[in-house]
Amino acid sequence: MSIIYFLIGCSVLLALVFLGAFFWAQKSGQNDDLYTPSMRILLDDDDNIPTDIISDRITKQEEKSD
């Protein structure tokens, strides 16, 4: 029966640790901007494409138009 009391005490202590971590994350601004991460997938990242890939695309388009 004493193991039950020990396990209940451990679970309450663990819950308090998680609650403290949640409040710390809220205070430090972890969840301030919820809109930008969801919109990041829609942004165009053509600036990060290496130039050799761009030149290959241009030559392929020129070949198709000929």
ZITA-V211038 format. One record per pair of residues at least 12 apart in sequence whose ideal C-beta (glycine too) atoms are under 10 Angstrom apart, sorted by the first residue. I is the first residue (numbers start at 0). J is the second residue. Records with the same first field share a line. If there is no record, write none. Layout:
# ZITA-V211038
I->J, J
This chain:
# ZITA-V211038
none
